[in-house]
Each structure stands twice: as C-alpha cells, then as structure tokens.
Amino acid sequence: IEGGEPVASDDAETAAFYTLSEMTALPLAGSVFAVADELLRNRGA
C-alpha cells in the first residue's frame, strides 16, 4: 500500500520518516534499527 495520510491513535502523536543515519541518533526500541536496515537492504530484491 502506498500513499495516504498517517493517522495518530492513542499510542502515537506524530509520524515521521527517517534515514538510517538519522535513526542512529534516535532512542529506538528493541530491534527497530536492524529491521529497518534489513528492509532497506532487501527492497527491490
């Protein structure tokens, strides 16, 4: 699914898009960075 507007629920105030290099400075939960890295490496595969 592509497009549309993100809609915040009780658990989220904002939605944003980050590069992997920007994500290194964020306090991410668990394996969020590893999953994002793997998804980006495998896109278009």
QUIPEQUI-V504253 format. One line per field, one symbol per residue. ss: DSSP state (H for helix, E for strand, C for the rest). phi: phi as a letter, one per 20 degrees, with the letter a starting at -180 (. if undefined). psi: psi as a letter, one per 30 degrees, with the letter a starting at -180 (. if undefined). Layout:
ss = ???
phi = ???
psi = ???
This chain:
ss = CCCCCCCCCCCCCCCCCCCHHHHCCCCCCCCHHHHHHHHHHHCCC
phi = .cnndfcfdfebebcbdcffffffeeeeeldgfffffffffefmf
psi = kkalkkkkafgkelklkkleeefffkikkbgeeeeeeeeeegkg.
